[in-house]
Amino acid sequence: MPKVIVFGSMNMDLSIDAPRVPAAGETISGFGFITAAGGKGANQAVAAARLGADVRMIAAVGADGFGDELVCGLEGSGTDVALVRRLPDVTTGVAVILRTGGENRIVLHAGANHALSGSDVADDLWRIGEKNDVFVTQGECDPAATEAALRLAHKLGLFTIYNPAPALPAPDDLWPCVDLVCLNETECQIMCGVLPTDDESCLAAASRLRELGAGAVVITLGAAGSFGLGPDGKPVRVPAAPTTVVDTTAAGDTYIGALAAGRARGFSLAESMSWGTVASALAVSRLGAQPSIPTAEEVEAAR
């Protein structure tokens, strides 16, 4: 089975629940404080690993307690961490999360996540990348390194999955290096200028991204499910799975990890989307980022 190679962020999440968002200068009482391993890249790696993929992580953390804990947890999920660098001159990335009414407000400190250059990632891809492997990356690392990694992964014959989160406009010549772009409604509007609110606008947005050069498109729509458009031009619509929302922190990352694991297993786009839908529904019913991500057995039992 092809490997899944993830280049992305690793953060320690500091998360607290509050009855509302405090006003400027106001202090209010919160509850349910937790620290949990997070970062979009690490979350997606954990999701793919728990769903049965052979996963390798390319990332950086600081030489500090948070970094040690994140690497240990990632390894415990079944992810190969041999290419995670521990850097003495920067701190590990941190996400400060305020949970209110089932929604999250997040402030990021990138730290070591921006320390790797394009040449650093290229060295790793030349070493371990093989044709038909699945390469996954997001927007939380250095943009130039992310672009360079996508270009090289495509050149080496890997299937590339790009999650532009947070979203930044991409160079026109980068899109042909993207085999699958997965993004939410807000990210979609930033990347292609179309806000997907219904099937018609989803199709318009996905078609625009394919015109730019992306091979396939998946748009996640929260409680409305997800919309896909494959290389064959046939739309795929998957409704959301029933769930009770506790914490949405890792929902999108779980979905993307499922897309990557599904691709490695030889699933169709529709099958991978269905798998991701159930996996993310399970994740939002639990607290925390990586602690909430389900296993393949849990997903199969819930389908």
N, C-alpha and C positions, 0 to 999 in steps of 0.2 A: 504494500500500500504506500502511496506517495506520502512524504513528510509534510507537515505544516510548519512553516518557518514564520515567526512573528517578529517584526521589528517595531518596538513601541515602548510606551511609557510604563513605569512602575512607580506607584505612589502609595504612601501610607494615608489612609482615609481617617480623618478625625470627624466623627459624625454625631450630631445631637438633634433631638426632636424638640420642637417648640410649638406653642399654641398658635403663634403668628410670627410674622417678620417684625423685628423691633424697629422702631423709628430711629432716625439719626440721633446719637447721643443717649439712647435709651438702653437700659439693661433689664432683661426679663429672665424669668426662671425657665430652664429647660429640663429635659429628662431623657433617659435612655441613651446616655453617652456611650459610644463604642469606638474602638480603634479597629480597623479592618484593612487587610491588604486590598489594594485597588490599583488604579491606572488602567486606561483603556487597553493598552497593549497586553499587560499582564492578565487582565480580566478575560480578554479574548483568547489568550493562550490557555488559561485554565479551563475555559469553556470547551475549547477544542479537545484538550487532553481528557477531560472528564467524559466527553462524548466519544472517546475511543481513538483519537488521532495520535500519531507519533509527532510530538511537538518540540521544536527547538526555539528558544527565546534569545533574541539579540537585543540587549538593553544595557543600561548603566544605572547604578545606585551609588550613593555615598558610602564611604567606609565608616558607617555609624550604626547604631542599634536598629534604626528603622530599616536600613539596607539589609542587615543580617537577617532580620525577621522576614522581610519580603522574599529574599532569595530562598530561605528555608521553606516558606510556605509554598512558593511556586514549585520547588522541587518535590514537595510532598504531594502536589496535585498530579505528579507524573510528567511534568515538563522538564526537558533537558535544559539545565541552566549553565552549561559549560561556557557559553558565550556572553554571560552577563558580567560586565566589568564592574569592579568595586573601586571607586575613585576617591583618593584621599583629599582632594582639594575642592570638592563640592559636596553639598548636602543631598540627601535623598529627596525626591519629589514628595510633596504633601498636598492633599486635597482637604480643605475645610468645608464640611457639608452641613447645611442647615435643612432639616426635614420639617416641612409644614404641610399638613393636610394631604399626605401621600406624595407630595412633590418635593424636589430637591433644588436648593440653590447652592452653587459650588464655587469656591475660590481656589484656584490652583497656584502652587509654587512649583515651577518646572524643575529646579535643581538639576540633578544629574541627567534628567531626561533630554536636555539640550546639549549635553557634553559630547556626544558622538558625532563625528563628521561623516560625510558621504563616503570617504575613503575607508573609514573604520568599518562601516557596514558592508562596503564592497568587498573588503578582505574576507569577511565572514561568509558572504554569499558565494564567493569564488571557492571557498573551502568546503562548504557543506551543501550548496544548492545543486539539485539535479533536475533534469528535464521532467516536467509534469508534477514536481512538487508544488505545493500551494504556498504562496507568499502573501502575508497579511500585514498591512500597516495603516496608521491613522494620522491624526494631525497634532498630536501632543508632543512630538519630538521636533528637532530642528527641521524647518521646511526644506532647506537645501539638501539635507541628508535624506529626508523622506523621498524627495523627487529623484535623487540619484539612485536610491535603492530600488524604486519602482522601475526605472529605466533599465538597470542592470538585471533585475529579476526577469523582466520581460525578454531581454536579450538572451538570457540563459535558458529560456523555454519554460519558466515557472508560470503557473496560473496565478495572476496577481489580483488580490482583493484590496480595494482602497476604501477606507472609511474616513472621509474628510471631516473629522470632528476634533476640535472646533474647525469650522469651515473657513478656508481662505481661497480666493480665486486661483485656479491652476493655469499654468501655461498651456496654450492650445496644443502644443506638440507632446504634452504629457498624456493626454487622454488615450491615444492609441496604445499606450503601454499598460492600460488598465483593462483587465479582462472582465472584472465585475466591480462596480461601484455600489456601495450600500450606504445610504444616508437617510436622515429623517426629514420632515417637512421643512424645517427652518434651514437646515444645511442645503437642501435641494434648491430652495429659492436663491441662496447666496451663490451656489455653484452654476446654476443655469438660468436664473431669472424668472422661474415659474414656481409659484406656491401651489403644491398639490393638495387640494381640498376634497376632490371627488375623483371618480374613475377617469373622467374626461381630462381633468387637469393633470392627474397622475400620468396618463398616457402621453400628454403633451410634454411634460417634464422629462419622462424617461426617453421619449423619442429625441428630444433635444440633446440629452446627454449621449445618446448613441450617435447622433449626428456629429457631435464633437469628437467621437472616436472610441468611446467606451464600448466594450464588447457586450455587456449585459448590465442591467440596472435593477436594484431592489430599493424601494422606498418604504421605510417603516413609518407607520401611521398611528402608533400608540394603541388606544382602545379600538381603533378602526382596522387593525390588522396590518397587512403589508401588500404592496403591489410590485410585481416584477415584470421585466421585459427582457427576454432572452435574445440571443443572436438570430433566432428564427423569426423575430418580430411578433411573436404571439404573447399577448398579455397573460399574466398569472395573478389571480386575486386570491389571497388567503385571509380569511377572517381571524380575528383575535380569538384565543382560547379563553374559556371562562377562568376567572381567578379572583382572589381577594387581594387587593393592592396593600402591601405593607411598606415597601421601599423600592423605588424604581431605579436605584443607582446603577445596577449592572444589566438592566434589561436589554439595551441595545447591544452591549458587548457580548452578552450570552447569545443573542441572535446571530451576530457575526461569527462568533466561534463555531456555532452550529453550521452556518453556511460553509465555513472552511472545512470542518470535519466531514460534512456531507459531500463536498467536492472530492476530498481524499478517498471517501468510500465509494465514489462513483455514482452518487445520487444525481438525479436531474435537478434543475433549478427549482421546480415546483416541490419536489420531495425535500430538498434542503430547506426551503422556506417553511414548509409545514413542520419540519423538525424544529427549526428555530423558533417558531411560534409557540409550540408547547414548552420548549426549554425556557423561553423568556417569561412565559406565564408562571411557571414554577418559581423562577428567580424573584419575581416581584412580590411573591407571597411570603418572602422571607427577608430578614433584616441583614444589611451589609452587602458589600460588593461580591468578592470571591466566596465568602461563606454561603451565599445564597445560590450559587450556580449548581444545577443538578447534574447527576450522572446519566449516562445513556440508559441504564436500567430504569431510572426514575421517569425519564422521558417516554420510554416505550410503555411503561405501566400506565402513564397518564393519557396516552393517545386513544 
